[in-house]
Amino acid sequence: MLGRVGLGALSDRYPNQLSGGEQQRVALARALIADTGLILCDEPLSNLDADLRERMRVEISALVREATATSRLRATASGPARRLSRSPGRPRWS
């Protein structure tokens, strides 16, 4: 799962050795592994540079679709959230 969120090479690091964006991707991987059928995302694309933000937007949509999970995301900036909500898999945003 770490490979799917772009962190396969960092699996030997401790949480305090990860950037904010890397910590967010670990949280996403943990939510998917729990397989609860529900994924709650609070600012999932913040603290990411523009290139990684776009890649993760696509990847989050694909992962949510594969997990057949319901997702809900919160974002203060509506632009990234709206783009994510229009992606296949259609996570909901507020």
N, CA, C and O atoms as a printed pandas DataFrame, in Angstrom:
     atom_number atom_name residue_name chain_id  residue_number  x_coord  y_coord  z_coord
0              1         N          MET        A               1    0.828   -1.197    0.000
1              2        CA          MET        A               1    0.000    0.000    0.000
2              3         C          MET        A               1    0.871    1.258    0.000
3              4         O          MET        A               1    0.516    2.253   -0.633
4              5         N          LEU        A               2    2.005    1.225    0.702
5              6        CA          LEU        A               2    2.876    2.408    0.695
6              7         C          LEU        A               2    3.339    2.748   -0.716
7              8         O          LEU        A               2    3.479    3.920   -1.066
8              9         N          GLY        A               3    3.571    1.732   -1.511
9             10        CA          GLY        A               3    3.956    1.970   -2.898
10            11         C          GLY        A               3    2.864    2.681   -3.679
11            12         O          GLY        A               3    3.157    3.534   -4.517
12            13         N          ARG        A               4    1.615    2.341   -3.415
13            14        CA          ARG        A               4    0.482    2.965   -4.110
14            15         C          ARG        A               4    0.367    4.448   -3.803
15            16         O          ARG        A               4   -0.085    5.219   -4.649
16            17         N          VAL        A               5    0.771    4.861   -2.599
17            18        CA          VAL        A               5    0.691    6.280   -2.251
18            19         C          VAL        A               5    2.041    6.981   -2.411
19            20         O          VAL        A               5    2.220    8.109   -1.952
20            21         N          GLY        A               6    2.988    6.307   -3.063
21            22        CA          GLY        A               6    4.271    6.920   -3.393
22            23         C          GLY        A               6    5.283    6.956   -2.268
23            24         O          GLY        A               6    6.180    7.799   -2.268
24            25         N          LEU        A               7    5.151    6.043   -1.296
25            26        CA          LEU        A               7    6.063    6.061   -0.152
26            27         C          LEU        A               7    6.819    4.752    0.043
27            28         O          LEU        A               7    7.386    4.530    1.113
28            29         N          GLY        A               8    6.840    3.896   -0.943
29            30        CA          GLY        A               8    7.496    2.601   -0.816
30            31         C          GLY        A               8    8.949    2.701   -0.365
31            32         O          GLY        A               8    9.413    1.874    0.421
32            33         N          ALA        A               9    9.655    3.689   -0.848
33            34        CA          ALA        A               9   11.076    3.844   -0.500
34            35         C          ALA        A               9   11.285    4.402    0.905
35            36         O          ALA        A               9   12.414    4.427    1.395
36            37         N          LEU        A              10   10.217    4.848    1.558
37            38        CA          LEU        A              10   10.346    5.473    2.872
38            39         C          LEU        A              10    9.813    4.585    3.998
39            40         O          LEU        A              10    9.585    5.073    5.105
40            41         N          SER        A              11    9.614    3.318    3.739
41            42        CA          SER        A              11    8.972    2.436    4.722
42            43         C          SER        A              11    9.785    2.241    5.997
43            44         O          SER        A              11    9.239    1.806    7.011
44            45         N          ASP        A              12   11.073    2.553    5.967
45            46        CA          ASP        A              12   11.907    2.372    7.169
46            47         C          ASP        A              12   12.003    3.640    8.026
47            48         O          ASP        A              12   12.709    3.656    9.034
48            49         N          ARG        A              13   11.302    4.686    7.632
49            50        CA          ARG        A              13   11.370    5.949    8.386
50            51         C          ARG        A              13   10.339    6.000    9.500
51            52         O          ARG        A              13    9.290    5.360    9.427
52            53         N          TYR        A              14   10.652    6.767   10.525
53            54        CA          TYR        A              14    9.723    7.027   11.623
54            55         C          TYR        A              14    8.835    8.217   11.243
55            56         O          TYR        A              14    9.223    9.024   10.398
56            57         N          PRO        A              15    7.656    8.338   11.848
57            58        CA          PRO        A              15    6.752    9.443   11.498
58            59         C          PRO        A              15    7.393   10.827   11.590
59            60         O          PRO        A              15    7.114   11.689   10.755
60            61         N          ASN        A              16    8.243   11.053   12.584
61            62        CA          ASN        A              16    8.855   12.374   12.716
62            63         C          ASN        A              16    9.905   12.646   11.640
63            64         O          ASN        A              16   10.424   13.759   11.551
64            65         N          GLN        A              17   10.219   11.650   10.831
65            66        CA          GLN        A              17   11.172   11.826    9.737
66            67         C          GLN        A              17   10.471   12.064    8.393
67            68         O          GLN        A              17   11.126   12.168    7.356
68            69         N          LEU        A              18    9.150   12.147    8.419
69            70        CA          LEU        A              18    8.381   12.353    7.197
70            71         C          LEU        A              18    7.881   13.793    7.119
71            72         O          LEU        A              18    7.614   14.427    8.140
72            73         N          SER        A              19    7.760   14.293    5.908
73            74        CA          SER        A              19    7.195   15.636    5.716
74            75         C          SER        A              19    5.693   15.591    5.986
75            76         O          SER        A              19    5.112   14.517    6.139
76            77         N          GLY        A              20    5.079   16.755    6.040
77            78        CA          GLY        A              20    3.639   16.828    6.256
78            79         C          GLY        A              20    2.853   16.111    5.169
79            80         O          GLY        A              20    1.886   15.407    5.458
80            81         N          GLY        A              21    3.265   16.289    3.927
81            82        CA          GLY        A              21    2.591   15.622    2.817
82            83         C          GLY        A              21    2.769   14.117    2.864
83            84         O          GLY        A              21    1.843   13.367    2.555
84            85         N          GLU        A              22    3.963   13.671    3.252
85            86        CA          GLU        A              22    4.205   12.228    3.386
86            87         C          GLU        A              22    3.363   11.642    4.513
87            88         O          GLU        A              22    2.851   10.529    4.396
88            89         N          GLN        A              23    3.220   12.389    5.599
89            90        CA          GLN        A              23    2.380   11.924    6.705
90            91         C          GLN        A              23    0.919   11.813    6.263
91            92         O          GLN        A              23    0.213   10.896    6.683
92            93         N          GLN        A              24    0.468   12.736    5.425
93            94        CA          GLN        A              24   -0.900   12.658    4.918
94            95         C          GLN        A              24   -1.092   11.416    4.054
95            96         O          GLN        A              24   -2.135   10.764    4.120
96            97         N          ARG        A              25   -0.093   11.092    3.252
97            98        CA          ARG        A              25   -0.199    9.906    2.406
98            99         C          ARG        A              25   -0.180    8.628    3.239
99           100         O          ARG        A              25   -0.842    7.653    2.886
100          101         N          VAL        A              26    0.573    8.621    4.346
101          102        CA          VAL        A              26    0.541    7.476    5.264
102          103         C          VAL        A              26   -0.861    7.333    5.849
103          104         O          VAL        A              26   -1.376    6.221    5.962
104          105         N          ALA        A              27   -1.475    8.442    6.219
105          106        CA          ALA        A              27   -2.828    8.402    6.781
106          107         C          ALA        A              27   -3.820    7.838    5.765
107          108         O          ALA        A              27   -4.713    7.075    6.133
108          109         N          LEU        A              28   -3.674    8.199    4.512
109          110        CA          LEU        A              28   -4.553    7.669    3.472
110          111         C          LEU        A              28   -4.359    6.158    3.339
111          112         O          LEU        A              28   -5.332    5.409    3.250
112          113         N          ALA        A              29   -3.109    5.717    3.327
113          114        CA          ALA        A              29   -2.829    4.279    3.237
114          115         C          ALA        A              29   -3.436    3.530    4.421
115          116         O          ALA        A              29   -4.011    2.456    4.247
116          117         N          ARG        A              30   -3.311    4.092    5.619
117          118        CA          ARG        A              30   -3.881    3.459    6.815
118          119         C          ARG        A              30   -5.405    3.368    6.718
119          120         O          ARG        A              30   -5.993    2.357    7.100
120          121         N          ALA        A              31   -6.038    4.416    6.211
121          122        CA          ALA        A              31   -7.496    4.405    6.076
122          123         C          ALA        A              31   -7.939    3.334    5.088
123          124         O          ALA        A              31   -8.959    2.677    5.292
124          125         N          LEU        A              32   -7.175    3.162    4.024
125          126        CA          LEU        A              32   -7.531    2.158    3.026
126          127         C          LEU        A              32   -7.303    0.744    3.548
127          128         O          LEU        A              32   -8.098   -0.155    3.273
128          129         N          ILE        A              33   -6.243    0.545    4.285
129          130        CA          ILE        A              33   -5.952   -0.775    4.833
130          131         C          ILE        A              33   -7.015   -1.192    5.843
131          132         O          ILE        A              33   -7.355   -2.372    5.930
132          133         N          ALA        A              34   -7.543   -0.237    6.606
133          134        CA          ALA        A              34   -8.565   -0.545    7.614
134          135         C          ALA        A              34   -9.817   -1.129    6.965
135          136         O          ALA        A              34  -10.558   -1.862    7.620
136          137         N          ASP        A              35  -10.066   -0.824    5.709
137          138        CA          ASP        A              35  -11.172   -1.394    4.943
138          139         C          ASP        A              35  -12.517   -1.266    5.664
139          140         O          ASP        A              35  -13.262   -2.237    5.797
140          141         N          THR        A              36  -12.809   -0.052    6.125
141          142        CA          THR        A              36  -14.069    0.186    6.828
142          143         C          THR        A              36  -15.219    0.513    5.886
143          144         O          THR        A              36  -16.380    0.515    6.293
144          145         N          GLY        A              37  -14.896    0.789    4.635
145          146        CA          GLY        A              37  -15.921    1.197    3.688
146          147         C          GLY        A              37  -16.176    2.695    3.697
147          148         O          GLY        A              37  -16.982    3.197    2.914
148          149         N          LEU        A              38  -15.485    3.413    4.589
149          150        CA          LEU        A              38  -15.648    4.858    4.700
150          151         C          LEU        A              38  -14.272    5.497    4.847
151          152         O          LEU        A              38  -13.469    5.080    5.682
152          153         N          ILE        A              39  -14.012    6.495    4.040
153          154        CA          ILE        A              39  -12.748    7.228    4.109
154          155         C          ILE        A              39  -13.073    8.698    4.316
155          156         O          ILE        A              39  -13.734    9.319    3.485
156          157         N          LEU        A              40  -12.606    9.248    5.425
157          158        CA          LEU        A              40  -12.789   10.660    5.731
158          159         C          LEU        A              40  -11.467   11.370    5.487
159          160         O          LEU        A              40  -10.439   10.971    6.036
160          161         N          CYS        A              41  -11.481   12.400    4.684
161          162        CA          CYS        A              41  -10.256   13.132    4.345
162          163         C          CYS        A              41  -10.406   14.589    4.774
163          164         O          CYS        A              41  -11.345   15.271    4.363
164          165         N          ASP        A              42   -9.499   15.046    5.580
165          166        CA          ASP        A              42   -9.488   16.435    6.024
166          167         C          ASP        A              42   -8.291   17.111    5.367
167          168         O          ASP        A              42   -7.147   16.898    5.768
168          169         N          GLU        A              43   -8.563   17.916    4.369
169          170        CA          GLU        A              43   -7.511   18.608    3.614
170          171         C          GLU        A              43   -6.490   17.617    3.037
171          172         O          GLU        A              43   -5.297   17.750    3.311
172          173         N          PRO        A              44   -6.928   16.633    2.248
173          174        CA          PRO        A              44   -6.004   15.597    1.784
174          175         C          PRO        A              44   -4.937   16.086    0.812
175          176         O          PRO        A              44   -3.926   15.410    0.622
176          177         N          LEU        A              45   -5.142   17.239    0.198
177          178        CA          LEU        A              45   -4.182   17.721   -0.793
178          179         C          LEU        A              45   -3.368   18.914   -0.319
179          180         O          LEU        A              45   -2.550   19.445   -1.070
180          181         N          SER        A              46   -3.585   19.340    0.923
181          182        CA          SER        A              46   -2.786   20.454    1.431
182          183         C          SER        A              46   -1.378   19.949    1.759
183          184         O          SER        A              46   -1.172   18.746    1.921
184          185         N          ASN        A              47   -0.449   20.830    1.853
185          186        CA          ASN        A              47    0.963   20.519    2.134
186          187         C          ASN        A              47    1.630   19.718    1.025
187          188         O          ASN        A              47    2.679   19.114    1.246
188          189         N          LEU        A              48    1.041   19.704   -0.154
189          190        CA          LEU        A              48    1.639   18.998   -1.284
190          191         C          LEU        A              48    1.991   20.014   -2.358
191          192         O          LEU        A              48    1.260   20.981   -2.570
192          193         N          ASP        A              49    3.129   19.789   -3.045
193          194        CA          ASP        A              49    3.465   20.685   -4.139
194          195         C          ASP        A              49    2.504   20.411   -5.301
195          196         O          ASP        A              49    1.797   19.403   -5.300
196          197         N          ALA        A              50    2.480   21.304   -6.284
197          198        CA          ALA        A              50    1.479   21.248   -7.356
198          199         C          ALA        A              50    1.514   19.924   -8.119
199          200         O          ALA        A              50    0.460   19.352   -8.396
200          201         N          ASP        A              51    2.704   19.428   -8.464
201          202        CA          ASP        A              51    2.798   18.175   -9.217
202          203         C          ASP        A              51    2.270   17.001   -8.398
203          204         O          ASP        A              51    1.492   16.188   -8.899
204          205         N          LEU        A              52    2.690   16.914   -7.149
205          206        CA          LEU        A              52    2.243   15.820   -6.291
206          207         C          LEU        A              52    0.752   15.943   -5.995
207          208         O          LEU        A              52    0.052   14.935   -5.893
208          209         N          ARG        A              53    0.266   17.171   -5.856
209          210        CA          ARG        A              53   -1.162   17.386   -5.600
210          211         C          ARG        A              53   -1.995   16.781   -6.741
211          212         O          ARG        A              53   -2.986   16.095   -6.486
212          213         N          GLU        A              54   -1.605   17.027   -7.971
213          214        CA          GLU        A              54   -2.354   16.496   -9.115
214          215         C          GLU        A              54   -2.249   14.972   -9.174
215          216         O          GLU        A              54   -3.245   14.291   -9.417
216          217         N          ARG        A              55   -1.056   14.440   -8.955
217          218        CA          ARG        A              55   -0.890   12.969   -8.956
218          219         C          ARG        A              55   -1.724   12.327   -7.857
219          220         O          ARG        A              55   -2.367   11.302   -8.080
220          221         N          MET        A              56   -1.714   12.931   -6.664
221          222        CA          MET        A              56   -2.468   12.363   -5.544
222          223         C          MET        A              56   -3.974   12.513   -5.759
223          224         O          MET        A              56   -4.741   11.663   -5.307
224          225         N          ARG        A              57   -4.410   13.567   -6.431
225          226        CA          ARG        A              57   -5.832   13.714   -6.738
226          227         C          ARG        A              57   -6.296   12.532   -7.580
227          228         O          ARG        A              57   -7.333   11.926   -7.309
228          229         N          VAL        A              58   -5.519   12.218   -8.596
229          230        CA          VAL        A              58   -5.847   11.084   -9.460
230          231         C          VAL        A              58   -5.754    9.776   -8.673
231          232         O          VAL        A              58   -6.620    8.910   -8.799
232          233         N          GLU        A              59   -4.712    9.635   -7.867
233          234        CA          GLU        A              59   -4.500    8.398   -7.109
234          235         C          GLU        A              59   -5.574    8.199   -6.043
235          236         O          GLU        A              59   -6.043    7.078   -5.849
236          237         N          ILE        A              60   -5.970    9.262   -5.351
237          238        CA          ILE        A              60   -7.027    9.142   -4.343
238          239         C          ILE        A              60   -8.307    8.657   -5.008
239          240         O          ILE        A              60   -8.977    7.764   -4.488
240          241         N          SER        A              61   -8.647    9.231   -6.139
241          242        CA          SER        A              61   -9.853    8.800   -6.849
242          243         C          SER        A              61   -9.769    7.329   -7.215
243          244         O          SER        A              61  -10.730    6.582   -7.028
244          245         N          ALA        A              62   -8.621    6.911   -7.736
245          246        CA          ALA        A              62   -8.463    5.505   -8.127
246          247         C          ALA        A              62   -8.524    4.580   -6.915
247          248         O          ALA        A              62   -9.169    3.533   -6.969
248          249         N          LEU        A              63   -7.861    4.954   -5.827
249          250        CA          LEU        A              63   -7.850    4.110   -4.626
250          251         C          LEU        A              63   -9.244    3.989   -4.016
251          252         O          LEU        A              63   -9.647    2.906   -3.594
252          253         N          VAL        A              64   -9.975    5.095   -3.971
253          254        CA          VAL        A              64  -11.337    5.066   -3.422
254          255         C          VAL        A              64  -12.229    4.192   -4.300
255          256         O          VAL        A              64  -13.036    3.413   -3.793
256          257         N          ARG        A              65  -12.083    4.323   -5.598
257          258        CA          ARG        A              65  -12.884    3.517   -6.533
258          259         C          ARG        A              65  -12.565    2.035   -6.362
259          260         O          ARG        A              65  -13.478    1.211   -6.308
260          261         N          GLU        A              66  -11.276    1.685   -6.276
261          262        CA          GLU        A              66  -10.869    0.287   -6.093
262          263         C          GLU        A              66  -11.371   -0.277   -4.770
263          264         O          GLU        A              66  -11.764   -1.441   -4.692
264          265         N          ALA        A              67  -11.355    0.550   -3.735
265          266        CA          ALA        A              67  -11.779    0.088   -2.408
266          267         C          ALA        A              67  -13.298    0.019   -2.306
267          268         O          ALA        A              67  -13.827   -0.469   -1.308
268          269         N          THR        A              68  -14.001    0.497   -3.318
269          270        CA          THR        A              68  -15.461    0.615   -3.298
270          271         C          THR        A              68  -15.935    1.203   -1.973
271          272         O          THR        A              68  -16.889    0.726   -1.358
272          273         N          ALA        A              69  -15.241    2.247   -1.559
273          274        CA          ALA        A              69  -15.536    2.910   -0.293
274          275         C          ALA        A              69  -16.291    4.206   -0.547
275          276         O          ALA        A              69  -16.202    4.802   -1.620
276          277         N          THR        A              70  -17.019    4.614    0.446
277          278        CA          THR        A              70  -17.631    5.938    0.446
278          279         C          THR        A              70  -16.594    6.887    1.014
279          280         O          THR        A              70  -15.944    6.575    2.011
280          281         N          SER        A              71  -16.436    8.029    0.394
281          282        CA          SER        A              71  -15.446    8.979    0.903
282          283         C          SER        A              71  -16.093   10.336    1.096
283          284         O          SER        A              71  -17.033   10.709    0.395
284          285         N          ARG        A              72  -15.576   11.043    2.040
285          286        CA          ARG        A              72  -16.019   12.406    2.346
286          287         C          ARG        A              72  -14.764   13.221    2.585
287          288         O          ARG        A              72  -13.924   12.838    3.400
288          289         N          LEU        A              73  -14.624   14.327    1.897
289          290        CA          LEU        A              73  -13.445   15.146    2.138
290          291         C          LEU        A              73  -13.809   16.571    2.426
291          292         O          LEU        A              73  -14.794   17.104    1.916
292          293         N          ARG        A              74  -12.995   17.177    3.255
293          294        CA          ARG        A              74  -13.177   18.557    3.667
294          295         C          ARG        A              74  -11.990   19.361    3.156
295          296         O          ARG        A              74  -10.839   18.945    3.283
296          297         N          ALA        A              75  -12.284   20.502    2.585
297          298        CA          ALA        A              75  -11.217   21.359    2.078
298          299         C          ALA        A              75  -11.641   22.811    2.202
299          300         O          ALA        A              75  -12.790   23.150    1.920
300          301         N          THR        A              76  -10.729   23.663    2.619
301          302        CA          THR        A              76  -11.030   25.090    2.684
302          303         C          THR        A              76  -10.943   25.710    1.299
303          304         O          THR        A              76  -11.650   26.674    1.006
304          305         N          ALA        A              77  -10.084   25.169    0.445
305          306        CA          ALA        A              77   -9.988   25.631   -0.941
306          307         C          ALA        A              77  -10.893   24.738   -1.781
307          308         O          ALA        A              77  -10.624   23.545   -1.922
308          309         N          SER        A              78  -11.950   25.295   -2.335
309          310        CA          SER        A              78  -12.924   24.465   -3.039
310          311         C          SER        A              78  -12.433   23.952   -4.386
311          312         O          SER        A              78  -12.926   22.930   -4.862
312          313         N          GLY        A              79  -11.481   24.628   -5.010
313          314        CA          GLY        A              79  -10.997   24.204   -6.329
314          315         C          GLY        A              79  -10.491   22.769   -6.355
315          316         O          GLY        A              79  -11.012   21.958   -7.121
316          317         N          PRO        A              80   -9.488   22.425   -5.539
317          318        CA          PRO        A              80   -8.996   21.043   -5.541
318          319         C          PRO        A              80  -10.066   20.043   -5.146
319          320         O          PRO        A              80  -10.113   18.940   -5.692
320          321         N          ALA        A              81  -10.919   20.406   -4.214
321          322        CA          ALA        A              81  -11.977   19.486   -3.781
322          323         C          ALA        A              81  -12.976   19.246   -4.904
323          324         O          ALA        A              81  -13.416   18.115   -5.116
324          325         N          ARG        A              82  -13.334   20.298   -5.621
325          326        CA          ARG        A              82  -14.281   20.124   -6.732
326          327         C          ARG        A              82  -13.676   19.265   -7.824
327          328         O          ARG        A              82  -14.364   18.420   -8.398
328          329         N          ARG        A              83  -12.385   19.467   -8.125
329          330        CA          ARG        A              83  -11.743   18.629   -9.135
330          331         C          ARG        A              83  -11.728   17.177   -8.680
331          332         O          ARG        A              83  -11.939   16.275   -9.491
332          333         N          LEU        A              84  -11.487   16.941   -7.413
333          334        CA          LEU        A              84  -11.482   15.579   -6.893
334          335         C          LEU        A              84  -12.885   14.994   -6.932
335          336         O          LEU        A              84  -13.051   13.811   -7.229
336          337         N          SER        A              85  -13.893   15.801   -6.638
337          338        CA          SER        A              85  -15.265   15.291   -6.626
338          339         C          SER        A              85  -15.759   14.950   -8.030
339          340         O          SER        A              85  -16.675   14.142   -8.183
340          341         N          ARG        A              86  -15.166   15.552   -9.046
341          342        CA          ARG        A              86  -15.567   15.243  -10.416
342          343         C          ARG        A              86  -14.766   14.095  -10.998
343          344         O          ARG        A              86  -15.037   13.653  -12.114
344          345         N          SER        A              87  -13.775   13.601  -10.251
345          346        CA          SER        A              87  -12.958   12.494  -10.725
346          347         C          SER        A              87  -13.752   11.195  -10.653
347          348         O          SER        A              87  -14.711   11.097   -9.887
348          349         N          PRO        A              88  -13.360   10.194  -11.445
349          350        CA          PRO        A              88  -14.017    8.891  -11.318
350          351         C          PRO        A              88  -13.908    8.408   -9.880
351          352         O          PRO        A              88  -12.867    8.571   -9.244
352          353         N          GLY        A              89  -14.952    7.831   -9.378
353          354        CA          GLY        A              89  -14.988    7.417   -7.985
354          355         C          GLY        A              89  -15.740    8.423   -7.152
355          356         O          GLY        A              89  -16.275    8.084   -6.096
356          357         N          ARG        A              90  -15.789    9.652   -7.614
357          358        CA          ARG        A              90  -16.541   10.758   -7.064
358          359         C          ARG        A              90  -16.564   10.864   -5.546
359          360         O          ARG        A              90  -17.628   10.718   -4.944
360          361         N          PRO        A              91  -15.428   11.113   -4.913
361          362        CA          PRO        A              91  -15.486   11.401   -3.481
362          363         C          PRO        A              91  -16.355   12.630   -3.252
363          364         O          PRO        A              91  -16.385   13.535   -4.087
364          365         N          ARG        A              92  -17.046   12.668   -2.153
365          366        CA          ARG        A              92  -17.892   13.818   -1.807
366          367         C          ARG        A              92  -17.051   14.844   -1.079
367          368         O          ARG        A              92  -16.088   14.486   -0.401
368          369         N          TRP        A              93  -17.393   16.094   -1.207
369          370        CA          TRP        A              93  -16.637   17.149   -0.533
370          371         C          TRP        A              93  -17.598   18.078    0.186
371          372         O          TRP        A              93  -18.786   18.152   -0.125
372          373         N          SER        A              94  -17.038   18.789    1.164
373          374        CA          SER        A              94  -17.846   19.791    1.865
374          375         C          SER        A              94  -16.986   20.985    2.193
375          376         O          SER        A              94  -17.470   21.949    2.786
